[in-house]
C-alpha cells in the first residue's frame, strides 16, 4: 500500500514540476516572442493575455474569447479578469465588464498594475469614488505612483459633488494620506477641499499636517478657523492653559503649533521649559545663548485679542546675559494687512533676580484681528566677534484687558 502512495505522490510531483517549468518557460518566451511562446505552451494564461492584447485592436470579439480562455486556464489571475473587463467594455457589455472588474480587484487587491487601470475603468463609468479607492490601493502598493496619481485624485476631491464622499473614502488610508494632504495643501484653490479632508481625518492627523494646515489658514486670513482647528487638537490637560496668553507659565510642552509657543531659532540659542528656583509653577522659559546671533525673533505666539486696551505682564530673571542690546517682549499686529508694533517691554540684559515687568498696549479695531507676542533679540551695533553668552528666564506671562 505504501508503494502505491509513493507512486501516486511521484506522479503528482512530476506533473507539478512540469507545470512550473512550462509556466516559467512560457513567461520567458512571452517577453521575447508570442508565437514561440504559443508553440511551447498554447494554454499559458500569460501568453493568451498577450495574444488578446495584440488582437484587441483588430478584432475585439476574438480578443475577448482569447481572454476568456486565459481566465479558464488561470481563474486566480486578477490581470486576466482585468483584461476581460476592458474587452467586454469595448464590446458594450457593461454589466459583465463591471463584474469582471470587481473580480479583478478581489483577486489582486494589492497589485498596482491591476488597481491602476481599474481606477481608470470606474472613472470611465462615471464613478469617481470607486476610481479613487483603486488608485489609493495602487499608491499603497507602489508609492512612486503618487507623483502621477495625486493630481488626478485631487481633481476628484476638488469636485463639489464628490468632495465629502471622497474625503470619507480617504480617511482610513495608510500613511500615504499625509503626503496626499500636503500635495493638496500646496496645489488646491478650494478651501472646502482642505476642510473636508482635514475633518475626515482630524482625529488621526499628524502634528506636521495639523501645523501646516493651521499655518495655511493664517496665511490666507482665516484666523478664526485656524484658532478652532488648533483648539480642537488640544488635549484635556492643555485646555487648562488657555487664556489671552496660552501657557504663560510655560508648564506645557513647547509643541510649536497653532496658537501655542513656537520656537523660531534652532542654532546659537537653547530654549526650553525647565524647572528652576523662584518660578511660579513647576517650570519657566529658559533662554541660553551659545554663540553670536543677528537680531531676530526667538520665540513667538499668535494671539486672538479683541480691539481694546490691554496690559502685558510677566517675570524675568537674568543670569550674566551678554547679547547685544538684549532681548525684549513685543506685541505686534500679525494680519496680512497689518504688521505694526503695538508695544514692547524694556530690554533684558546683564544679571538680575526675579522681577516683574509690564507694558500697556491698544489693539486697533481694524487690520489687527490676530496679533503676535514674541521675544525679540536686538544684537545692536556690536561688531565684536565675542559670542553671546548667559541666560534669561521668563515666567507668568499674562495679558489682561484694562478698559
Buried (B, 14 or more C-beta within 10 A) or exposed (E): EEEEEEEEEEEEEEEEEEEEEBBEBBBEBBEEEBEBBBEBBEBBBBBBBBBBBEBBEEEBEBBBBBBBBBBEBBEEBBBBBBBBBBBBBBEEBEEBBBBBBBBBBEBBBEBBBBBBBBBBBBBEBEBBBBBBBBBBBBBBBBBEBBEEBBEBBBEBBBEEEBBBBBBBBBBEBEEBBBBBBBBBBEEBEBEBBBBBBBBBBBEEBEEEBBBBBBBBBBEEBBBEBBBBBBBEBBEEEBEEBEEBBBBBBBBBEBBBBBBBBBBBBEEBBBBBBBEBEEBBBEBBBBBBBEEBBEEBBBBBBBBEBEEEEBBBBBBBBBBEBBBBBBBBBBBBBBBEEBEEEBBBBEBBBEEEEBEEBEBEBBBEEEEBBBBBBBBBBBBEEEEEEEEBBBBBBBBBBBBEEEE
